[in-house]
Amino acid sequence: MPQSLVKNLVHLVYSTKNRRPWIRENMRDRLFAYQAGIFLHWDSPAIVIGGVDDHVHALFALSKNHPLKKIVEEVKKGSSKWMKGEGVTEFYWQNGYAGFSVSESNVADVRKYIENQAEHHRRLTFQDELKLLLQRHQIEFDERYLWD
């Protein structure tokens, strides 16, 4: 084969430091659009980005040229600077993240899940959501995952 053909879809979840409610509703769309630009710059186009006041979910196609860790680092670094420029001067992302592979057959369901984050979190805390996601992907949960 003369070229590398790759499609790795990732559902990424990352939170604000200590889950502080820094992502105000009136700035979410602009933050998510800014993050989409960062994903695209790193050859990892976002399919959908959503979230609530203390965490973000992104579904994107991971670049064949860059590791997941680098993409996450660049998205967090760039969007943290953007948030500070928007007046949230104490803004920080938590160090870790959760990334889950998504099959093409599940893209519509994951997209809907991400688009409905506000409604979803009327019933479920971030901690409980993370526990369920980890359980679904057969990753053992540890309370230390929630704190920096």
Backbone hydrogen bonds, N-H to C=O, Kabsch-Sander energy under -0.5 kcal/mol:
donor,donor_aa,acceptor,acceptor_aa,energy
5,L,3,Q,-0.5
6,V,4,S,-0.5
8,N,62,L,-0.6
9,L,7,K,-0.6
9,L,102,V,-0.6
10,V,60,F,-2.8
11,H,100,F,-3.1
12,L,10,V,-0.7
12,L,58,A,-3.4
13,V,98,A,-2.8
14,Y,56,V,-2.0
16,T,54,D,-2.5
17,K,92,Y,-2.6
19,R,16,T,-2.8
20,R,17,K,-1.6
22,W,20,R,-2.2
23,I,53,D,-2.5
24,R,22,W,-1.4
27,M,24,R,-2.0
28,R,24,R,-0.9
28,R,25,E,-0.6
29,D,25,E,-0.5
31,L,27,M,-2.5
32,F,28,R,-3.2
33,A,29,D,-2.1
34,Y,30,R,-2.3
35,Q,31,L,-2.7
36,A,32,F,-2.3
37,G,33,A,-1.7
38,I,34,Y,-1.5
39,F,35,Q,-2.7
40,L,36,A,-2.4
41,H,37,G,-2.3
42,W,38,I,-1.5
43,D,40,L,-2.0
44,S,39,F,-2.6
47,I,59,L,-3.7
48,V,59,L,-1.6
50,G,57,H,-2.6
52,V,55,H,-1.8
55,H,52,V,-0.6
56,V,14,Y,-2.9
57,H,50,G,-3.4
58,A,12,L,-2.4
59,L,48,V,-2.9
60,F,10,V,-2.1
60,F,58,A,-0.5
61,A,45,P,-2.3
62,L,8,N,-3.1
62,L,60,F,-0.7
70,K,67,P,-0.5
71,I,67,P,-1.8
72,V,68,L,-2.7
73,E,69,K,-2.3
74,E,70,K,-2.4
75,V,71,I,-2.5
76,K,72,V,-2.7
77,K,73,E,-2.7
78,G,74,E,-2.5
79,S,75,V,-2.3
80,S,76,K,-2.1
81,K,77,K,-1.9
82,W,78,G,-1.9
83,M,79,S,-2.5
84,K,80,S,-2.2
85,G,81,K,-2.1
86,E,82,W,-1.2
87,G,84,K,-1.5
88,V,83,M,-2.1
89,T,87,G,-1.4
91,F,88,V,-1.8
94,Q,15,S,-3.2
98,A,13,V,-2.5
100,F,11,H,-2.3
102,V,9,L,-2.0
106,N,103,S,-2.1
107,V,104,E,-1.2
110,V,106,N,-2.4
111,R,107,V,-2.9
112,K,108,A,-2.3
113,Y,109,D,-2.3
114,I,110,V,-2.5
115,E,111,R,-2.8
116,N,112,K,-1.5
117,Q,114,I,-1.2
120,H,116,N,-2.6
121,H,117,Q,-2.5
122,R,119,E,-1.4
123,R,120,H,-1.3
124,L,120,H,-0.9
129,E,125,T,-2.4
130,L,126,F,-3.0
131,K,127,Q,-2.2
132,L,128,D,-2.2
133,L,129,E,-2.5
134,L,130,L,-2.8
135,Q,131,K,-2.5
136,R,132,L,-2.7
137,H,133,L,-1.6
138,Q,135,Q,-1.7
139,I,134,L,-3.0
145,Y,142,D,-2.7
146,L,143,E,-1.9
147,W,144,R,-1.1
